[in-house]
Amino acid sequence: MKKFSFFISALFFWALLGCNSNNSRTSDWTLDGFVKIDSSNPILKPDTSQIFNCPISEQPIHWEEKNVLNPTALIKDDKIYLIYRAQDSMGTSRLGMAVSEDGIHFKKNPTPILFPEQDSLQKYEWKGGIEDPRIIMTEDEKYILTYTSYDGKTARLCFAFSDDLVHWRKMGPVLKDPKYINTWSKSGAIVVKEKNGNMIATKVNGKYWMYFGDTDLFLAYSEDLYNWTPAENNENKKMISVMHPRMGYHDSRLVEPGPYALITKDGILLLYNGSNAANFNDTSLPKFTYSAGQALFSATNPHQLINRTNTYFIKPDKDYEKVGEVNEVCFIEGLVHFKNKWFLYYGTADSKIAVAVK
């Protein structure tokens, strides 16, 4: 009888382990099964023939001569639009756009669509430039783009609006409070719902929400998409971290949002980038490797992490992902649901752009 009781207790114990929110098995809530399109990757490369008259230097610039990387994506007119970061020979970043009918073969615009100018935001954007976009739609069918401005010293999470993807109204930093204006911030992923293939900014509990950060993950909220407030601890008035790096895992060094955060039947799904630390890390990966994981937050409490995969679903294993401007990088930022398939766009070794399809 004692052996039987021990057996039942053991079964109960293992059942509890199986229900742990951080179990490593894939579940129904994850978006798995992406396959890299090796026959076409990398789908975008630098192009020295692309020339642009820079409004600050007042000189023609080969604006994507050095690298193209870290794209966002959306569907418009039954085509995929890719907005990507491009660097000139000096390392200044601007945002370019390319269009595709099949999600794999793209035609680039000859000039960038968003770039540093002689305006009130030049002090935040020059000389490092404009980096790492993430785009969604608003409920009134406008476009909102979050991006990083970099002055060469501090990265600041910024945003802009557009009616047509070509003309943009820059809104400046998301964190405008003097307490945070000079704080390093980047990578804004707004909570959305999918509607007819479009990813639409959607309120939860009367507010829009944005995950951001490239160490821990933080939250900001807004009632109108224009004015954002970081979620703070009421006692110490510091921003609240909603997800942390984990010792011993692929994300032991940092966590950083991928594309938008998608409301699903299970909660708010966030595909995110993780970097492997130099020690206390995932020993199966080289140190500082960027790979991607998935996290699930509560659909009613966006600050509440309820599940998280214990391993990556995409990692560098191709030559163009392992060697480049920064080695060992798959950095996800673009995700669209197009013709009954999911297309995931990512930067490879901070040098080129590739796609994986589910």
N, C-alpha and C positions, 0 to 999 in steps of 0.2 A: 504493500500500500504506500510505503514511503517513497519507493522508486517511482510509482505512478504519479504521486504528488509532485515529485521533483521534475518529472517529465512534463507535466502540465504547466508548472511554474516556468520551466525553460521555454516552452512554446509561447507563453504569454510574454516573456521577456523579449524574445525575438520578434514577436508581433509588434511590440512597442517600438523596437528598433526600426522595423519596416515602415512605421508611420511617422518616423522622424522627418521633420520638414526639410532636412538637408541630406536626404538619402541620395546616393549617387546614381540610382537607376533612372533612366529616362521615363517620363510619365506622359499622360495625355495632354498635360498643360504645355509641354515644350513644343517648339517648332523645329523638328529634327528631319534629317534625311537630305541635307544639301549636298550636291555633287558639283565639284569644280569642273568647269567646261574647259578641259585641257586642250581640246582641239583649237580653241580660239584665244585662250588666256595667254598673256595679259591683253585685255580688250582695248586699253588706252595706254599710250606711251607718250613721252615728251616729244615735242615737234618744234624744231628750230625755225621752221618757216612761218610760224604764227607771230605776227608783229602787231604791236599796239603802241599808240602814242600816249605815254604816261603823262597825266595832267600835272604831276608834281615835279618830276625831273624835266618835263617838256622835251623829252627825247623819245625816239622810237625804241621800243623794248621788245626783245624776244621773250615774251611773257611766260611761255611754258617750256623754256629751253632746258631747264635743269631736271624738274620732276613734275609728274602729275600723280595725285594721290587723293585718298579720303573723300569719296563722292557721296552725295545724297541723291535720291531719285524720287520721281513721282510720275503718275500717268496723266497725260493730257492729249485729247484728240486721238485716242487709241494708239498712242505712242509713248515710249519711255523717254523722259527727259532726265539727263544726268547732269547734276551741277557738281563740279569737282574743283579741288584746290590745285593750282599750278604755281610753280616757282620759276622765277627768272634766274639768271646766272649769279645774281647777288643774294639770292635767297628770299627775295620779297615775294609774298604770296598774293594771288588774285583768284577770283572764282570764274571758271569757264563753264560753258554749257555744251552738251552734245545730245543728239536726238537719234532714236532708234525705233524701227518698226518691229524688230524681233527680240530686243533686249540684249543682243550680243554684238551686233555690228552697228557702230555709232558714227555719225557725221558731226564733227565739231563746228561750233561757231568760230569765226576767225578772230574775234576779239572777246575779252572777258566781259561778264555781265555785272560784276561787283568788284570794286577796287578802291584803293586809297585815292582820295582827291584833296584838292585845296578847299576843305570845308571845316566845320567845327569839330569833326571827329578825326581829323588828321593826326592830332596829338596822340590818339590811341592806336592808330593804324599804321603809322610810318616809323620805322622803315621795314618792320617785319611783315606787315600786310594783313590780309584777311584770309582766315583759314577755316577748314573743317566744318562745312555747312551741314545743316539738317533742315529739311523742308517739309511742311505739311500745309493743309488748306484750312481756312476758317469756315465757319458756318455760312457766311455770306459769299463764299467762293472766291475769296482772295487768298493770297499765299503769304505765309509767315516763315521766315528763314532765321534760324539761330546760327551764329557763327562766332568765331574767336577773332578778336582784333589783337594784334601784337605790336607793341611799340619798340621791341628789341629788348625789353626788360620784363614787362608784365603782360600776361595774357588776361584779357577781359572778355567775358561772355556778352555778346551783343546780339541785336536782332534787327530785322528789316521787314517791310511789307511791300507787296507788289500785286498789281492787277493782271500782269501779262508775262511775268518771269524775265522781262527785259529791263523795265524801268523800276527802280527800287527806292523806297523811302527809308533811309537809315534812321533807327530810333535810338542808337547809342547803347551803352551798357545796360544789361538787365539789372544789375545791382547798382542802383544810382545813389543809394544812401551814402553820405560822406564816410560812414564807418567802413563801408565795403568797396568804395569806388576804386581803391588801389590794391584790392585783394586779388590774388591770382584766381581766375575762374574761367571755365570753358565747358564745352560739350553739353548743350541744352537739348534734352529730349522731352518734348511735350506729350502729354497724355492725349490719345486720340481714339476714335472709333472708325472702323472701316465702313464706308458707304459707297457702293458701286465702284469699288476699286480705289476710291479716294480716301485718304487718311485725314479725318476731320478733327480739329481741336474740340474736345468735349469736356464739359464741366462735371466734376464729381463733388457732391455736397455744395453746389453753388459756386465752385471755383474751378478755374483752370490750374493745372499742375505741371511742373517741369522738373525733371531730374537733371542734375548737373554735377560737375566735379571731375577731377582726374587724379584724386588720391582716394578719399572716401566719396560716397555719393551723398548729395544734399538735395533739398527740395525748395522750390519757390512756388508761390501761388499768385493768382491774379483773378480779378473779376471781369476784366475787359481785354486781356492779352497785351495791353499797352503798359500797364503799371504792375510791376512784379515786386513781391515781398519775400525775402527768404524766411523759411520756417526756423524759428528760434526757440531755444529753451527759455522759458519765462524767468527762470531764476538767474542764470548767468548771462542771458542775452547773447548767447553764441549760437551759430547755426547748428542745427541738429543733423548728425550723420545718420542716414537710413540704411547704408550698407557699407561694409568694411572689407579691406583685403583680409585674406586668411592664410596664416602660416601653414606651409606644407602643401599648398594648392597652386594651380596655374595662375591664380590672381593674388599671389602673396605680396606683390610689390604695390599694386594699385588697382582700382576699378574705375571704369569710365563708361558713360552711356554709349550705346551704338546708335541705331536709328531712333525714331519716335518710340514711345511707350504705348502699347496696344491693349485696349480693353477687350478681353475675351470672356467666354463663359466661366472661366476659372478665376479670373482676376486681371490685374494689369501686368502684361508680359513685357519685360525689358530684356532685349538682347544687349549684352554689354561686353566691353573689352577689358581684358585683364592682363597684367604684366607680371612675369615671374621674377621674384626677388633674387638677389645674389646668394642668399643663404636662407635656410628654413623655408625652402621652396618645393616645387614639384621637380624632383630630380630627373624625371624623364624628359624634361625640356631644358634647352640652354638657358642660362640666366638672362633676364631681361626680354625673353620671348613675349611677344604680344599674341594672344589667342583669345577666343571669344566664348563666353558662357551665357547662361540664361537665368533670369530671376523672375519670381512672381510676387507681386504685391497685392494687397487687398483691394478689391474693386470699390470698397466703401471707405477705406482708410489708406490712402496712397502712401503714407509713411510706414505702414506695417508690412514688413517682409515676411511672407508665409512659406516660400519655397525657393530652392536654389540648387542648380545642378552642381555636382562635385567635380566635374571635369569639363573640358572645352568641347565644343562641337565643330570647331574649325581651328586649324593651327598651320603654321608655315611648314610645308614639306616639298615645295617646288623651288627650283633654283632662284626664280625671280621673287620669291617670297622670303628666301633665306639670306640673299645678298643684295645690298643696295645702299641707298643713303643711310638707312638704319637697318641693320641686319635682323633677321628673325621676326618679321612683322606680318601678321594678317590683322588689319584694323577695319572693322565693319562700321559702315555708316548709312548705306543705302539699302532699302528694302521695299519692294513693290509686289503686289498681287496682280499678275498680268496674264490673261488668257489661261486661267486656272492653274497657274504655276507661281511659285514664289521665287523672285530673283533677288539675290543678296549680293550687293556690290561692296568691294572692300579695297583698301590700299595695300599694296604689297611692297614690303621693305622700304616704305616711304618714297617709292620711286615710280611705280606704275599702278594700274587699276585692273582688277580681275572680277569675275562673277562666278557665283555658285547658284545652282538651280535646284529647287525641290518640286 
